[in-house]
């Protein structure tokens, strides 16, 4: 096994690997596919008034029990004084469907993120980014990683809720909120202390998530195990080199902060450059629409919203394209640090060369009585 490079010593080979993969030679197709990976992993951010709308649940309010459900909607809206309820109500069904669709898309994105973590690892290790083939290859292990991600997120939310909620509940039961002027000092001091505790807890959870993303993924990929078995192996490895992994976490935070500054500036420049032609196209489209007599209604507003979403998606894709070096560098940095400490990854990254045969035949051993060879 190769020498175990420290967190600092892993930076230089990570830059070298990034340069070799992305620029020697430059492959536009590879960058284009890595942009998709960057977007999915999050490393880089009805009809109108006609028959297409759902029925108004508030019509015929006084015709008996058949419209009782609509009466409930109307009464609830009246009690909470929803502004513009009469305009919103005909589309409440579409709003609910949109919310359900958004939830489904969010779950699909999280699942895709889990699978694409393995695709990213495979791309940096092999130098080839194959999205469809990678999806077929890694979707099974990605589902196991998804279970860990969802379980960890839910457990983290519960933990933060308990840590933050119990002190607030105790303060409420003690009557501190009923007379805040009489307990101002303890409320301010307790609030600051509670805020610091929650921030510290969130930082610990973020570090655990980062360790899972960086080190659990390779273990699950190479050993085809579940998250719990992977964590058991990872914790044993980390226990043997506590200082090395602690230094990795600190260096990763420093590098992430530096990368965020660099790529934020680069992305702002790219976005500003893109907004100039996009703004001109939008102005031309508005003038053409006005000339053709288009008016603003729900249909045209939805059309403009759809075009706007496509424009935003295009800008995000360009941002992901620009971030490809950062994506490859941070994955390379993890590999350069972890591979010497993890045998299967080390054997893949640094294969042992076969023994080189001697250039000349070996000299036979001396036999007593023979002359020393010239």
N, C-alpha and C positions, 0 to 999 in steps of 0.2 A: 504494500500500500504506500502511496506517496506521502510525503511529509504533510503534516497537518498545518496548513497555513492559518494564521490568525485572522481576526476580523479586518485588520488594517492591511495585511499582506494579500488578502483576497481581492482588493480593489483593482490593482493593476492588471492581473489576469482577466478580471471581468471586463475591463475596458478593452483589452486585446481581443477577447472572444466576441464582444459586441462589434468591434471594428471589422473583424474577419467575417462575421456572419452577414452584416448589413452592407458593407462597402467593398468587400473583396471577393467577388465583384458586387456591384449594385444590382439588385434584382427587384424590379418594380412589382412583380407579382407577389414576391415574398412580403414586401412592405404593405401591399394592399391587403393580404390575408392577415398580417399582424395587426393592421388597423381594426379589422373585425374582432380579433381577439381582445384588443385594448378596449373596444366599446363594450363587448359583452362582459368582460371581467370588471369593468368599471375602473380600470386603472387610469386612464387619461383624465363627465360628467356623457239624420232622421229627416225626416221630411219636414216640409214647411207647414203651412196651415191647412193642408188638404187632408186626404184620407189616409196619408201615411202615419199620422200621429195617433197615439193611443187615446181611447175615449176619456172624456172629462169625468173624473170620479165624483165631481161635485154637482152634476146636473140632476134635476128632478129631486131635490133634497127632501121634499115633503110627501113623497109617494110611497111611503111604507118601508118595510124592512129590507126590500131588495137593494136600496141605496144606503143602508146603514153604514157600510164600510166607507162610502164616499163622505157621509156626514162626519165620521170620525176624523178623516183627513181635514175637512174644512174646520171642524171645531178645534182640532189641534193647531191648525194654522192661525185661527183667530186668537187662541190663548197665548201663543208665543209671538204673535204679531209679525209673521213672516212678511217682509217687504216684497211686493211684486208677486204675491202668491197666485193671483189670477192669471198672470202671464206664465208662471212656472208650472202650474198644476197640469196643463195638458201634456207636458213632457216629462212628468214624474216617472212614468214607466221607463222611458228611455234613459233617464238619469240613473235609475236603479240598475238597469242593464249595463250602462256604461261603467258603474262602480264595480259590478261583478266582473265585467270584462277586464277592467284595470287590475283587479285583484288576481285574476287568472294570468294576465300577462306578467305581473310582478313575480308570481310563483314560477312561471316559465323562465323568466330572466334569471332568477336565483338558481334554478336547475341548470340552465345553460352556463351560468358562471361557474358552477361546480365542475361541469364536464370540461369547460375550456381551460380551467386551471391545469388539467392534465395535458391538454393539447399544447398549451404554452410550454410546459416542461419538456414535452416531447420535441417541440420545434427547436428549442434552444439546445437540447442535447444532440439531436440528429442534424440540425441545420436545415430541416425541411418542415414547412408548415402545411399540412394537409388537413383541411377543415372537415370535409365529408368523411374521409377515411378515419380521421382522428375521432370524430363523433361516434362512428360505429365501434371503434376500438375502446374508447374510454367511457362510454355512457353507463356501463354497468358499475364500474368503480366510482363514477361520478354520482350515481344514485346513493351509494353508501356514504360518500362524502357529504351529500345533501342532507342525509339524516343527521350527521354531526352538526352541520351548519344550522339547521333549524332547531335542533335540540339545544345547542349552545346559545343561540340567539334568545330562545324562549327562557332558558334558565338564567341568562344574563339580565333580561328584563324583569323577571321575578325577583332576582337578587337585588337589583337596584331599587325596585319598588318596595321591597321589604326594608332595606337599609334606609331609604328616604321616608317611607311611610310611617314606620313605627314611631320615630321621634315626633313627627308631625301629629300623629294620633295621640301620643302621650301629652304633648303640649295642648292639644285641643281639649282633652279630658281634664287637664289641670286648670282650664279656664283662661289660659294666657291670651288666646285670641279674642275672648269676650271683652277683655280690658287691656288692649295693646298698649295704651299710654302708661299703664302701671307696670308693664313688663317689657318696656321697650328695650332696655339693655340686654336682658337675657334672650329676647327674641332676635335681636341683631347678632349677638355673639353666637347663639345657637345656630342661627341661619348660616353664618359664615363657616362655622365648624362643620355643619352638615354639608354645605356646598363643597368644602375641601374633601370631605370623606367620599362624597359621590364622585367627584372628579378623580380622586385616587383610584376608586373602584373601577371607574370607566377606563382609566389608563391600564390597569391590570388586565381587564377583559380584552382591551385592544391588543395588548402584548400577547395574550394567549391566542387570540385570533390570528395574529401575525405568525406566531410559531407554527400553528396548525397549517396555515397557508403555505409557509415556506418549507417546512420539514415533514409534516404529516403527509402531504401530497406525494412526495417522492417515495416514502415508505409504503403507502397504499398502492402506488403505481407498480413498484418493483416486486412487492411481495404479495399483491392481490389479497390484502387483508382488510378487515373492517377498521373503522376509526378507533374503536377502543383498543384493539390489539396493536394498532399503529401507535397510539399514544403510550401504551405500556412500553413498547420498545424505545420510543423517542425519549420518554422520561428517564429510562435507564441510561441512555446515551448522554443526556444532558446532565444527569447526576455525576457522571464520571468527569465532566469538564464544565463545571458550573461557571467558572470565570470566563472561559472562552465563549460560551453562549451568552453570558451577560454582556460581554464586550460586543458581540454580534448585534444584540438588540440595540445597544447605544449607538453603534456605528450605523445601523440601518436607519435609525431615527434621524441622525445627522444627515445621511445621504438623502433620505426622503425629503427633508426640509430643503436641502440645496436643490434637489431635482424639482420640487414644487415651484421654487422661485424661478428657476431657469425656464421650465416649460410653461409656466403661467405667462411670463413675458412673451415667449415665442407664440403661444396660442392667442394672446391679445393682438399681436401684430398680424397674425394670419386672419383672425376674425375681422379686424378692421379692414384689411385688404379685401376680404370677400364681401363685406357689407357694401362697399362702393358699387360694384356691378349689380349686386342683388337689389340695392336701393333703386338704382336706375331702372332695372327690369320691373320692379314693383310700381314705380311711377308711370312707366310706359303702359303697363297693364291697367292701371287705374284710369289713365286718360283714354285708353281704348274702350274700356268698359263704360265710362261716362259717355263717350261718343256714341256707343251702340245703345244707350238708354238703359243700362242695367241699374237696378235700384237695390238698396240694402234691405234684405229680408232674411229669414232664417236659412233659406237655401244658399244664398250668396255668402252669408256669414260662415256657414259650415264649409263651403267651398274654399273660402279664403283661409279658414282655420286648417283645412287639410293641406293646402299648399304651404302654409306656414310650418306645419309639422314636417313636411318633406324637406323644406329648406333647413329647418333645425337639424334634422337627421343628417343632411348632407354636410352641414358645418361640423357636426360632431364627428362624422367620419373623417373629415379632413384633420380635425384635432387628433383623432386616433392615429392617423397616418403620420402626423408630425411627432407623436409620442412614441413611435416604434423604437427609436434608440433607447429611450428610458425604459420601455417595457422589457427589451432584451437585456439591458444592462442589469436591472435589478434581479431578474431571474438568473442571469449569469453570476451575479455576485453571490446569490444563495447557493448555486451549484458549486462554485469555486470554494466556498467555505465548507459546505456539507459533504461534498464528494469524498475528500480524504478521510472523513469520519464515518462514512457509510459505505460498506463494502460493495453492494450491488451497483450503486451509482458510480463508485470509483472505478469498478471494472468496466463500466460502460464508457466513462469519460476518459480514463487513462488505462487502456488495455496494455497488458504486459506483452512486450515484444518477444518473439521467439528468439532463442539463443542463436547468435550469429556464428556460423561455422568458421573455424580458423582458416586463414588464407594459405597457410603452408601445412603440409602433413606434420603431425606431431613427431617429435624426436623420440625414438625408442629409448627406453631406460637403459642405463649402463649395466653391463654384466661384468662381474669381477674378472679382471684380466684383460678387458678390452681397453683400447687406447681412448683418451678423452677426445671427443669429436672436435674437429677443427672449427 
